[in-house]
Amino acid sequence: MTEIDAKTDALVPAWLTLPDVAEKLGVEVTRVRQLVKEGQLIAVRREAESGNRVLQVPAAFIGEGRIVKGLSGTITLLKDDGFSDEEMLEWLFTEDESLPGSPVTALRENRGTEVKRRAQALAV
């Protein structure tokens, strides 16, 4: 759970607070915190509408009532490659012409195998 720079923040089009994520997943906020701690989600501190800095998760990580398929495995691969949370967000949301689109878009479109291949190639 880190702070992110403006460049990375600008790559992510929409964010959700942890209570919003909990509502979308139909779980308690404590469960969302556990998902972040386990590395199944990435949460960073950002300024909320209230002006306070609160933990937020990219909205693209949440599908219809669940975490986007393949996201957790991709996060694990990137962590194993030594990526920080900020670097993972940058990689996931940066357009890749070979996909096409960003890795997170490919995951949302159920093209996780392609994304994982690229994440594994980063370690080579």
TAMONOR-V777420 format. One record per residue. N is the residue number from 1. RES is the residue in three letters. SS is DSSP state (helix for helix, strand for strand, loop for the rest). Layout:
n: {N & N}
res: {RES & RES}
ss: {SS & SS}
This chain:
n: {1 & 2 & 3 & 4 & 5 & 6 & 7 & 8 & 9 & 10 & 11 & 12 & 13 & 14 & 15 & 16 & 17 & 18 & 19 & 20 & 21 & 22 & 23 & 24 & 25 & 26 & 27 & 28 & 29 & 30 & 31 & 32 & 33 & 34 & 35 & 36 & 37 & 38 & 39 & 40 & 41 & 42 & 43 & 44 & 45 & 46 & 47 & 48 & 49 & 50 & 51 & 52 & 53 & 54 & 55 & 56 & 57 & 58 & 59 & 60 & 61 & 62 & 63 & 64 & 65 & 66 & 67 & 68 & 69 & 70 & 71 & 72 & 73 & 74 & 75 & 76 & 77 & 78 & 79 & 80 & 81 & 82 & 83 & 84 & 85 & 86 & 87 & 88 & 89 & 90 & 91 & 92 & 93 & 94 & 95 & 96 & 97 & 98 & 99 & 100 & 101 & 102 & 103 & 104 & 105 & 106 & 107 & 108 & 109 & 110 & 111 & 112 & 113 & 114 & 115 & 116 & 117 & 118 & 119 & 120 & 121 & 122 & 123 & 124}
res: {MET & THR & GLU & ILE & ASP & ALA & LYS & THR & ASP & ALA & LEU & VAL & PRO & ALA & TRP & LEU & THR & LEU & PRO & ASP & VAL & ALA & GLU & LYS & LEU & GLY & VAL & GLU & VAL & THR & ARG & VAL & ARG & GLN & LEU & VAL & LYS & GLU & GLY & GLN & LEU & ILE & ALA & VAL & ARG & ARG & GLU & ALA & GLU & SER & GLY & ASN & ARG & VAL & LEU & GLN & VAL & PRO & ALA & ALA & PHE & ILE & GLY & GLU & GLY & ARG & ILE & VAL & LYS & GLY & LEU & SER & GLY & THR & ILE & THR & LEU & LEU & LYS & ASP & ASP & GLY & PHE & SER & ASP & GLU & GLU & MET & LEU & GLU & TRP & LEU & PHE & THR & GLU & ASP & GLU & SER & LEU & PRO & GLY & SER & PRO & VAL & THR & ALA & LEU & ARG & GLU & ASN & ARG & GLY & THR & GLU & VAL & LYS & ARG & ARG & ALA & GLN & ALA & LEU & ALA & VAL}
ss: {loop & strand & strand & loop & loop & helix & helix & helix & helix & helix & helix & loop & loop & loop & strand & strand & strand & helix & helix & helix & helix & helix & helix & helix & helix & loop & loop & loop & helix & helix & helix & helix & helix & helix & helix & helix & helix & loop & loop & loop & loop & loop & strand & strand & strand & strand & strand & loop & loop & loop & loop & loop & strand & strand & strand & strand & strand & strand & helix & helix & helix & strand & loop & loop & loop & loop & strand & loop & loop & loop & helix & helix & helix & helix & helix & helix & helix & helix & helix & helix & loop & loop & loop & loop & helix & helix & helix & helix & helix & helix & helix & helix & helix & loop & strand & loop & loop & loop & loop & loop & loop & strand & helix & helix & helix & helix & helix & helix & loop & loop & loop & helix & helix & helix & helix & helix & helix & helix & helix & helix & helix & loop & loop & loop}
